[in-house]
Amino acid sequence: MNKALLVLADGTIFEGRNFGASGETIGEVVFNTSMTGYQEILTDPSYKGQIVTMTYSQMGNYGISPEDIESAGGPKAEGFVVKEYIDFPSNWRSKMTLGQYLKESCIVGIEGLDTRALTRHLRNHGAQMGIISSVDTNPGSLLEKVRNHPGMAAVDFVKEVTTKEKYSWREGCWKWDKADYKSVSKKYSVVVYDFGIKFNILRNLVNSGFDVTVVPAQTHAEEVLSMNPDGIMLSNGPGDPQTVTYGIESAKKLLGKKPIFGICLGHQILGLALGGRTYKLKFGHHGGNHPVMDIATGKVEITSQNHNYCVDFDSVKNQVELTHRNLFDGSEEGMRHVDLPVFSVQYHPEAGPGPNDSVYLFERFRKMVEGQN
């Protein structure tokens, strides 16, 4: 393996070894605390524009399985940072190594650096732009390149990951025992705005009894309403929600017309559509072990999360009520409109990867739709 450098915008330098594709990549450096699930993380469109650092020490030990991707077209993360890359996977489902997968997908990886020190630095100083390079090992040159990057807030990454055409989705969640699928007496139609949708969201909608149609992020609200769906979902996705102006405008026009469920970026877009504000967290929430409390029941869920932005609840408090709160930092994680059939969460109830504590929210959405039909 060749030498590679990771240089942060504040001038901090980490030296390691290149794996995956050779080359150079720039993105916002974040850390993810999941112990497994690197394939799902890499293919989560929410990571577009970001370089992902895994805090768990070993990555690659179970290889890559084509069935476990979370979006079409390969990895969406800009780069991958690990402590130790394992090049000899042990998994009967594996079709290739993690390194081969990154190389085929032109994703630059770096291993062998101190990811604990990097994570601590990001916690103390915040997520920031960084550059990985195996072709230019001059720290000064790399620092100049990363500081010349316009930053996450200047780019609309949703346009880069959304579907180009409308399509239907019929696949449910994978089960070891195919007979374990439950039958649903009546199905409802849902239109999903693809701001960077994960496949597991679509699978859970199917399992909850929905006929699913996915539309591009820039689809006008009038076109969606002409399809007369029973419900509408605003999906997860990458970047600063304020750049997704077309999604905010569509959400404004859809409020009060149909039941709406928002996830992650979709939650933020709803907050902005209601006239609220969003703010950026210091280093974001990324991982599969974040405790969240359902305020109505007092139940604590261990959740999967991937976001750098939150809705400022003070800006929408007269229109919505808080439904969920993060127990790590107290930030707001969910809301429900006081009058309209609209609710949303900041985290990922579909997991993929992560625990399934929050999958009940898809059933809650179905019950909301049933109540309106």
Secondary structure, DSSP 4 states (H G I P E B T S, - for coil): --EEEEEETTS-EEEEEEEEB-SEEEEEEEEE--SS-HHHHHT-GGGBTEEEEE-SSEE-TT-B-GGG-SSTTS--BSEEEESEE-SS---TT--B-HHHHHHHTT-EEEESS-HHHHHHHHHHH--EEEEEESS---HHHHHHHHHTS--GGG---HHHHS-SS-EEE------SSGGGPPP-SS-EEEEEEESS--HHHHHHHHHTTEEEEEEETT--HHHHHHT--SEEEE----S-GGG-HHHHHHHHHHTTTS-EEEETHHHHHHHHHTT-EEEEEEEEEEEEEEEEEETTT--EEEEEEEEEEEEEGGGTTTTEEEEEEETTT--EEEEEESSSSEEEESSBTT-SSS--TTTHHHHHHHHHHHHT-
